[in-house]
Structure formats: structure tokens, C-alpha cells
């Protein structure tokens, strides 16, 4: 399954504007009418990380490279999408290809921007999208249950998957996502999900798209989004997509001053990137040397040889050991030599589980 994050929502809620700001370029057409985005736009977005800036200030490398995450701008869904309304089947297929979802919800009034209803209604708008995802999963799962009911007679090993599929079907029929199932992290679920790629089995982050007036204090629309997210155990980020897009042309200093004037330390889009990165189950480790300071991405729980393999397959194949310094220790001490002298540099073997922020150097032999 891809490690992309899909940006979804009703038409004209600010998805493409958000995407443009994320990619710092006008890569997605923005128009005041539904379905201006048909083919999904994709972009690789750097993950902002103050730690890499700190390491670069200490090491003074020739270049720095941030970790990245892929965002996909998916065209607006409408009621009936699971039945093909508004090119819904195509758009739902695009969502199946991503691993997490940013659901943009319109939380502002503007008579000049068309909405699918007379005015935004966040709970209803969210329900439209979620229902279409549930119905699409249910249609697919009904076909799977039918196949399994025949296959299990010949192969009893399929019984756990068949029983789980029946339970998930019942859950979807009550209007709940498959992620609500208590076994949604189990091995049987993972095996089934690998084939089904459940739309409602993906982590969701709600992006409440507001006007400038609501940035400082939540309006009623945002409060509703937060209430819905709390019911679902989902995260919420408040953004003003229009302002975020305008900030693209600012220098880093201008952007920081602008955000400070709004009373926030981090832009909404930076929060979206960070939450999306974590939603994918990813963590960052670093390599630091005179040529390059670089952030590398691994899944949480990865062991040292797997991390080495992210850099080069030979590193994993011939892995001997890893030299590891926790980021906090490196930042405090200032150099690798100081970390070695104080015992903060550790030698770790094949079973070491990489921690977020580790500064690592690999020894290998092939």
C-alpha cells in the first residue's frame, strides 16, 4: 500500500487551495465550480523539522535534506459517490491508493464561493463523505463475504478471515467505519485490509478550513468539527487555506512574523504535515556529516538493519552495528566526539529498535 495522504472533502471546500499551499506551487487548478480536479495531483512535501536545522547549525554540512511525505489532491466527492455520482467510483478508487486521509471541511461563509448546499453544515458535510466511504466499503465487503463463504468450505484456515469479514459487514451496516472494530490492529484484519484497502480503515485528520477571523478563536463551525472528531477519536487541525497559500511567497522570517501576529507558532499546514506523517506510522532518524545532514524515514518499530536499508540495501545486507546518539544529547553536546567521550554514543546491534530522532552511523561489510 502506498504511503500517501489523500486530501478529500466535498467540492469547493478548499482542497486544491490547501494542496497548492502544501506544495508551495500552483500545481492544482483552483476554480469556483465542482470537479475542477479530475486526475489526482500528487506532490512530495518536505516535513518541517527544527531538529534538522539544529543539526545543520552544529555540523555545517554542504547540504541538508528533510524527510518527505506524499500528498494527493483528490477531486470532491458528492452524495451518491458510491453509486458513481460525480465520477465517484473513480475518486473513491483514488482514495483506496492512499494510507491516510486529510478531510477538509468548510468552516466559513462566503456567498462568492459555491457550496453543495445553501450554507456549510460541518456535521452534515462530514456525514456525506463518511457515508459514501462506508457504502463503498460495504459493497466491496459483500462481494468478499460471498467469495469467502464458498472458499472456507474447502480451506478451513480461512475461517478467521470469514468471521471477521462478517463482523465488519455488520459494523458497516450500522453506519460505523471498520476502524471502529476492536480487532482493527490484529493480524487477520491486516491480512484482509491488504486486499480490501478499506476506505474507512484509514486514519482521518480533519482540517477545518476557516476564514481569517476564526483563526484566533473557533467559530461555531469549528466547534462542530471538533465535536465530531472527538466522537471518532480523530485529530483536528484548523487552517485558513487562503492565507496559507498567500504565505507561500513569504520568506521564512516574514512567515514567522506573520504567524506570531496571529498568535500561533506553527502554521496549520505544518500541523497537517506533522500529523499526516505520524498517521502513517512514520518516525525520523538522522545522519550527520560534513557532506550532508539528512532526515530518513522508517516505520515506528523498525530495527537498526531496516533503517540501514533505507539508506542503501548493502547497508542492511552487510549490517554489523550502529553507532547511535539521541538527538537531545547531540544537540546538548554539540559534536559526535563529545558524545563519544561522555558515553552518549551507544553501540547497538541488529535487535535495536530505532527511536524517533536518533542520529545514526552504520557499520557494514559486504
KOLSEMI-772165 format. One record per residue (C-alpha): x, y, z; chain; residue in one letter. Coordinates in pm, whole numbers, plus 50000, padded with zeros to 5 digits. Layout:
((X,Y,Z),'A','A'),
...
***
This chain:
((50000,50000,50000),'A','X'),
((50123,50346,49915),'A','X'),
((50236,50584,50186),'A','X'),
((50045,50880,50050),'A','X'),
((49796,51104,50229),'A','X'),
((49479,51185,50038),'A','X'),
((49312,51526,50067),'A','X'),
((48937,51469,50044),'A','X'),
((48610,51654,50103),'A','X'),
((48305,51794,49930),'A','X'),
((48356,52013,49621),'A','X'),
((48468,52372,49687),'A','X'),
((48578,52328,50049),'A','X'),
((48939,52432,49982),'A','X'),
((49112,52102,49898),'A','X'),
((49305,52227,49596),'A','X'),
((49391,52555,49768),'A','X'),
((49527,52352,50059),'A','X'),
((49720,52132,49818),'A','X'),
((49870,52434,49643),'A','X'),
((49991,52573,49972),'A','X'),
((50133,52236,50075),'A','X'),
((50333,52205,49754),'A','X'),
((50431,52574,49751),'A','X'),
((50328,52591,49387),'A','X'),
((50014,52632,49180),'A','X'),
((50013,52264,49091),'A','X'),
((49640,52209,49138),'A','X'),
((49389,52407,48936),'A','X'),
((49161,52612,49159),'A','X'),
((48821,52705,49019),'A','X'),
((48488,52810,49165),'A','X'),
((48299,52508,49040),'A','X'),
((48286,52137,49132),'A','X'),
((48517,51877,48980),'A','X'),
((48787,52114,48858),'A','X'),
((49023,51840,48979),'A','X'),
((48970,51511,48796),'A','X'),
((49309,51338,48786),'A','X'),
((49461,51332,49134),'A','X'),
((49751,51574,49173),'A','X'),
((50044,51433,49367),'A','X'),
((50331,51608,49537),'A','X'),
((50622,51512,49758),'A','X'),
((50624,51755,50051),'A','X'),
((50921,51809,50288),'A','X'),
((50844,51753,50655),'A','X'),
((50936,52066,50857),'A','X'),
((51169,51965,51141),'A','X'),
((51357,52205,51368),'A','X'),
((51590,51921,51465),'A','X'),
((51749,51902,51120),'A','X'),
((51807,52278,51130),'A','X'),
((51979,52244,51467),'A','X'),
((52198,51957,51349),'A','X'),
((52293,52155,51038),'A','X'),
((52394,52452,51253),'A','X'),
((52625,52223,51452),'A','X'),
((52774,52022,51165),'A','X'),
((52773,52289,50890),'A','X'),
((52720,52039,50605),'A','X'),
((52726,52108,50233),'A','X'),
((52353,52038,50219),'A','X'),
((52054,51932,50429),'A','X'),
((51771,51701,50322),'A','X'),
((51438,51679,50503),'A','X'),
((51216,51375,50530),'A','X'),
((50924,51382,50288),'A','X'),
((50562,51269,50265),'A','X'),
((50335,51238,49962),'A','X'),
((50006,51428,49943),'A','X'),
((49738,51353,49685),'A','X'),
((49468,51606,49591),'A','X'),
((49155,51401,49520),'A','X'),
((48854,51554,49346),'A','X'),
((48547,51644,49551),'A','X'),
((48305,51369,49648),'A','X'),
((47929,51420,49648),'A','X'),
((47627,51234,49783),'A','X'),
((47588,50920,49573),'A','X'),
((47959,50884,49500),'A','X'),
((47947,50515,49595),'A','X'),
((47689,50474,49317),'A','X'),
((47906,50661,49066),'A','X'),
((47763,51011,49112),'A','X'),
((48008,51288,49016),'A','X'),
((48268,51040,48888),'A','X'),
((48254,50897,49241),'A','X'),
((48381,50549,49157),'A','X'),
((48700,50692,49010),'A','X'),
((48757,50925,49305),'A','X'),
((48689,50650,49562),'A','X'),
((48946,50432,49384),'A','X'),
((49197,50715,49422),'A','X'),
((49133,50720,49798),'A','X'),
((49200,50345,49821),'A','X'),
((49554,50413,49698),'A','X'),
((49649,50631,49997),'A','X'),
((49726,50525,50353),'A','X'),
((49567,50814,50545),'A','X'),
((49313,51087,50481),'A','X'),
((49302,51462,50543),'A','X'),
((48933,51552,50531),'A','X'),
((48894,51924,50455),'A','X'),
((48573,52069,50599),'A','X'),
((48444,52412,50503),'A','X'),
((48407,52627,50815),'A','X'),
((48346,52972,50667),'A','X'),
((48067,53165,50499),'A','X'),
((48128,53323,50159),'A','X'),
((47844,53382,49913),'A','X'),
((48101,53412,49633),'A','X'),
((48218,53051,49676),'A','X'),
((47958,52793,49574),'A','X'),
((47875,52518,49823),'A','X'),
((47685,52198,49753),'A','X'),
((47412,52315,49993),'A','X'),
((47279,52661,50077),'A','X'),
((47538,52705,50351),'A','X'),
((47809,52495,50517),'A','X'),
((47691,52244,50776),'A','X'),
((48005,52068,50902),'A','X'),
((47838,51768,51064),'A','X'),
((47616,51705,50760),'A','X'),
((47908,51766,50522),'A','X'),
((48127,51519,50714),'A','X'),
((47843,51265,50725),'A','X'),
((47802,51283,50344),'A','X'),
((48166,51189,50288),'A','X'),
((48181,50927,50562),'A','X'),
((47859,50761,50446),'A','X'),
((47989,50730,50092),'A','X'),
((48311,50571,50221),'A','X'),
((48109,50330,50435),'A','X'),
((47879,50235,50146),'A','X'),
((48174,50179,49914),'A','X'),
((48343,49952,50171),'A','X'),
((48017,49767,50230),'A','X'),
((47966,49697,49860),'A','X'),
((48318,49559,49830),'A','X'),
((48293,49357,50151),'A','X'),
((47963,49196,50049),'A','X'),
((48138,49052,49743),'A','X'),
((48428,48933,49958),'A','X'),
((48195,48764,50210),'A','X'),
((48019,48586,49926),'A','X'),
((48350,48450,49793),'A','X'),
((48476,48351,50139),'A','X'),
((48153,48165,50216),'A','X'),
((48241,47928,49932),'A','X'),
((48619,47917,49979),'A','X'),
((48603,47841,50352),'A','X'),
((48434,47507,50278),'A','X'),
((48750,47393,50102),'A','X'),
((49002,47571,50327),'A','X'),
((48913,47594,50697),'A','X'),
((49215,47816,50757),'A','X'),
((49011,48097,50602),'A','X'),
((48751,48075,50880),'A','X'),
((48902,48358,51097),'A','X'),
((48903,48591,50797),'A','X'),
((48550,48490,50703),'A','X'),
((48422,48551,51057),'A','X'),
((48596,48889,51072),'A','X'),
((48454,48987,50732),'A','X'),
((48103,48907,50859),'A','X'),
((48161,49118,51171),'A','X'),
((48293,49409,50964),'A','X'),
((47994,49383,50731),'A','X'),
((47757,49409,51028),'A','X'),
((47956,49705,51161),'A','X'),
((47937,49891,50830),'A','X'),
((47564,49822,50811),'A','X'),
((47522,50015,51138),'A','X'),
((47698,50315,50982),'A','X'),
((48029,50270,51163),'A','X'),
((48376,50255,50999),'A','X'),
((48580,49936,51003),'A','X'),
((48837,50125,51212),'A','X'),
((48584,50103,51499),'A','X'),
((48625,49724,51514),'A','X'),
((48822,49616,51825),'A','X'),
((49042,49388,51614),'A','X'),
((49136,49657,51360),'A','X'),
((49503,49624,51458),'A','X'),
((49511,49245,51451),'A','X'),
((49690,49021,51203),'A','X'),
((49369,48886,51050),'A','X'),
((49245,49240,50989),'A','X'),
((49578,49340,50836),'A','X'),
((49565,49044,50601),'A','X'),
((49209,49129,50494),'A','X'),
((49283,49500,50468),'A','X'),
((49583,49436,50247),'A','X'),
((49343,49308,49983),'A','X'),
((49040,49526,50056),'A','X'),
((49218,49857,50130),'A','X'),
((48921,49971,50338),'A','X'),
((48836,50338,50292),'A','X'),
((48704,50353,50648),'A','X'),
((49009,50173,50781),'A','X'),
((49236,50472,50721),'A','X'),
((49338,50725,50983),'A','X'),
((49148,51052,50932),'A','X'),
((49265,51404,51016),'A','X'),
((49001,51676,50992),'A','X'),
((49120,52007,50851),'A','X'),
((48873,52281,50947),'A','X'),
((48916,52541,50674),'A','X'),
((48827,52881,50824),'A','X'),
((48839,53246,50729),'A','X'),
((49097,53475,50889),'A','X'),
((48854,53590,51159),'A','X'),
((48824,53236,51300),'A','X'),
((49197,53170,51327),'A','X'),
((49230,53330,51668),'A','X'),
((48910,53185,51814),'A','X'),
((48700,52890,51697),'A','X'),
((48374,52975,51525),'A','X'),
((48065,52756,51563),'A','X'),
((48156,52555,51255),'A','X'),
((48497,52460,51400),'A','X'),
((48341,52366,51733),'A','X'),
((48115,52125,51549),'A','X'),
((48410,51969,51364),'A','X'),
((48595,51925,51693),'A','X'),
((48290,51757,51845),'A','X'),
((48259,51513,51553),'A','X'),
((48632,51436,51564),'A','X'),
((48615,51372,51940),'A','X'),
((48337,51120,51881),'A','X'),
((48558,50940,51630),'A','X'),
((48889,50975,51814),'A','X'),
((49028,51177,51523),'A','X'),
((49266,51474,51516),'A','X'),
((49163,51826,51410),'A','X'),
((49376,52099,51255),'A','X'),
((49244,52449,51194),'A','X'),
((49370,52607,50873),'A','X'),
((49295,52911,50663),'A','X'),
((49385,52768,50324),'A','X'),
((49364,53105,50151),'A','X'),
((49612,53262,50394),'A','X'),
((49838,52957,50385),'A','X'),
((49857,52990,50007),'A','X'),
((49943,53359,50038),'A','X'),
((50223,53274,50284),'A','X'),
((50393,53063,50018),'A','X'),
((50556,53372,49867),'A','X'),
((50685,53497,50205),'A','X'),
((51038,53446,50332),'A','X'),
((51083,53226,50640),'A','X'),
((51130,53535,50855),'A','X'),
((50819,53704,50715),'A','X'),
((50618,53386,50765),'A','X'),
((50728,53353,51127),'A','X'),
((50642,53716,51196),'A','X'),
((50305,53673,51029),'A','X'),
((50225,53361,51233),'A','X'),
((50340,53534,51552),'A','X'),
((50099,53820,51479),'A','X'),
((49821,53560,51454),'A','X'),
((49928,53414,51787),'A','X'),
((50042,53074,51657),'A','X'),
((50385,52912,51649),'A','X'),
((50318,52669,51366),'A','X'),
((50102,52709,51058),'A','X'),
((49800,52490,51005),'A','X'),
((49965,52323,50709),'A','X'),
((50276,52238,50910),'A','X'),
((50045,52074,51162),'A','X'),
((49876,51883,50879),'A','X'),
((50214,51757,50756),'A','X'),
((50328,51650,51102),'A','X'),
((50000,51480,51189),'A','X'),
((49991,51311,50849),'A','X'),
((50345,51183,50894),'A','X'),
((50254,51033,51231),'A','X'),
((49928,50895,51093),'A','X'),
((50135,50689,50851),'A','X'),
((50321,50538,51148),'A','X'),
((50649,50700,51048),'A','X'),
((50941,50827,51254),'A','X'),
((51262,51007,51160),'A','X'),
((51627,50925,51219),'A','X'),
((51921,51137,51109),'A','X'),
((52264,51101,50959),'A','X'),
((52502,51392,51012),'A','X'),
((52833,51459,50842),'A','X'),
((53026,51733,50661),'A','X'),
((52872,51648,50325),'A','X'),
((52511,51609,50437),'A','X'),
((52271,51624,50727),'A','X'),
((51971,51417,50630),'A','X'),
((51641,51305,50780),'A','X'),
((51543,50949,50692),'A','X'),
((51202,50786,50731),'A','X'),
((51124,50445,50881),'A','X'),
((50814,50284,51026),'A','X'),
((50780,50306,51401),'A','X'),
((50920,49983,51545),'A','X'),
((51183,49936,51273),'A','X'),
((51512,49779,51380),'A','X'),
((51859,49911,51304),'A','X'),
((51925,49692,50995),'A','X'),
((51595,49808,50840),'A','X'),
((51695,50169,50899),'A','X'),
((52031,50100,50739),'A','X'),
((51849,49951,50439),'A','X'),
((51660,50277,50386),'A','X'),
((51995,50439,50305),'A','X'),
((52124,50151,50090),'A','X'),
((52036,49784,50058),'A','X'),
((52404,49692,50106),'A','X'),
((52395,49858,50448),'A','X'),
((52120,49621,50558),'A','X'),
((52265,49315,50390),'A','X'),
((52606,49362,50549),'A','X'),
((52493,49526,50874),'A','X'),
((52743,49491,51160),'A','X'),
((52639,49754,51413),'A','X'),
((52500,50105,51450),'A','X'),
((52650,50397,51637),'A','X'),
((52361,50588,51792),'A','X'),
((52329,50926,51962),'A','X'),
((51992,51052,52083),'A','X'),
((51909,51385,51919),'A','X'),
((51873,51561,52256),'A','X'),
((52223,51450,52357),'A','X'),
((52373,51556,52025),'A','X'),
((52205,51898,52043),'A','X'),
((52326,51946,52403),'A','X'),
((52684,51831,52348),'A','X'),
((52734,51979,52001),'A','X'),
((52960,51718,51841),'A','X'),
((52986,51345,51782),'A','X'),
((53327,51347,51954),'A','X'),
((53179,51496,52269),'A','X'),
((52901,51236,52265),'A','X'),
((53160,50961,52236),'A','X'),
((53367,51100,52524),'A','X'),
((53067,51130,52757),'A','X'),
((52927,50787,52672),'A','X'),
((52620,50928,52498),'A','X'),
((52722,50749,52177),'A','X'),
((52599,50391,52202),'A','X'),
((52684,50081,52000),'A','X'),
((52367,49895,51904),'A','X'),
((52316,49562,51726),'A','X'),
((52061,49403,51497),'A','X'),
((51779,49397,51753),'A','X'),
((51792,49767,51838),'A','X'),
((51459,49941,51776),'A','X'),
((51517,50281,51619),'A','X'),
((51383,50577,51819),'A','X'),
((51249,50898,51668),'A','X'),
((51534,51149,51649),'A','X'),
((51823,50903,51666),'A','X'),
((52140,51027,51498),'A','X'),
((52292,50713,51348),'A','X'),
((52603,50590,51175),'A','X'),
((52609,50237,51033),'A','X'),
((52898,49991,51010),'A','X'),
((52861,49722,50745),'A','X'),
((53058,49474,50539),'A','X'),
((52954,49314,50208),'A','X'),
***
